[in-house]
Amino acid sequence: MAEDRKEPPFDGGSQPVPHQKEPVPGPGRSAAQWITILLCVVVIAAILVYIFGR
């Protein structure tokens, strides 16, 4: 059964891997990151007001 398959000849050594560019995040992802940072800052500020406002 293995004889039925044809495989390319082995050249030896490692084969080159084609280079792929990393995807650049779009503006939607950037906006989501800023909203998350802003939400974290607001939560931390609320905690500090609660602690020191007593």
RANOR-V129645 format. One record per residue. RES is the residue in one small letter. OMEGA is omega in degrees with one decimal (999 if undefined). Layout:
((RES;OMEGA) (RES;OMEGA))
This chain:
((m;179.7) (a;-179.8) (e;-178.9) (d;-178.3) (r;174.6) (k;178.0) (e;178.2) (p;179.8) (p;-179.2) (f;-178.8) (d;-178.7) (g;-178.8) (g;-179.3) (s;-179.7) (q;179.2) (p;178.8) (v;179.8) (p;-178.3) (h;176.8) (q;178.3) (k;177.2) (e;179.7) (p;178.5) (v;-179.8) (p;179.7) (g;-177.9) (p;178.7) (g;178.9) (r;179.6) (s;178.6) (a;178.8) (a;178.5) (q;178.9) (w;178.2) (i;178.5) (t;178.4) (i;179.6) (l;178.6) (l;178.1) (c;179.0) (v;180.0) (v;179.5) (v;179.0) (i;178.1) (a;178.8) (a;178.3) (i;179.5) (l;177.3) (v;-179.5) (y;-177.8) (i;-174.1) (f;-178.7) (g;-178.6) (r;999))
